Amino acid sequence: MRLVKESVIYPLPEEQDIAEMEFSFRIQLPNAYKEFLKHYNGCTVIDSTPLTIINKRCEIERFLGIIKNFVSILMVCMILVAAKLL
């Protein structure tokens, strides 16, 4: 699988950033995906291999990354939405 280098999301997350995301979403990411995030943090795929799941074909076009301090950004967004609702 080849990746578009310009689509890598910077800054790359550190172990603590990934741990915060896992804690906030109450999930545990596989170690291989954590390593992927630390090196690429999401990117666009040039040529992916189509996947077949229960007679349906799909293709991965992009891997999502995380944004540093995303909890703070999420809180600001929630406050702005709440302010609009009031």
N, C-alpha and C positions, 0 to 999 in steps of 0.2 A: 504494500500500500504506500503510495506516495502522497506527501502533504504539501500544501502551499505554504512556503516558509513565511510569506508576508501575512498569513492569517493567524499566526501564533499570537496568543493573547498575553501581553506584558502588563505589569511585571509578573514573572513566574511566581507561583505560590510556594511558600515554605511549609514545612511539616506542620507548624502551628496554625497556619491559615487553613489547611486541609482539615485538621483536627477540629477547629472552630466550626467549619461547615458541617462536618459529620455530627457534631454535638447539636447544632441548631436544627438540623433536619432529622436527627435521631436515626442516622444510618451508619453503616460501616462499609466503606468502599474497599474493593479488593486491592491488595498491595500493588499489583501490576498497574492498576488504573491510577493509584497515587503516584507512582513513578512517572507515568505518562504525563500527569498534570504538572509535576515538577520540571519536566523537560519541554513540554509543548503547551500546557494549559489550554487546551482546546485549539482546533484548527479546522481548516477546510481540507477535504480529501480530494485528490485529483482523480484517482482511479481505484475505486473500491470494488471488492468482489461482491456481487449480489448475494443476498441471503434468502433462503427459502424457509419460510416458517408456515406450517400448516397450509400448504398449497398457495401461499402468497409470497411473492417476491418483493423484496425491498432492498434499498441500497443506502448505505450511510453516506451522507453528504458532508456532515460537520460533526465534530466532537465539541461539546460544550466545556468551557473552562470555568474557573471561579475568579471573582474579583476580590483583591485584598480588601480587608475591612468591610466585607459585604454585609455583615450584620449591622454596622453603623449606617450604611447606605440604605439597607432595607428598613431600618427604623425611621430614617428621614422620609422615605417614600410613604410609609404607613402614616406618619404624622401629617404629611401633606394631603393624603387622601382623606384622612379623618377631618382635617380642617375644611376641606371642600364639602364634606357631607353635613357639617354643622351649620 
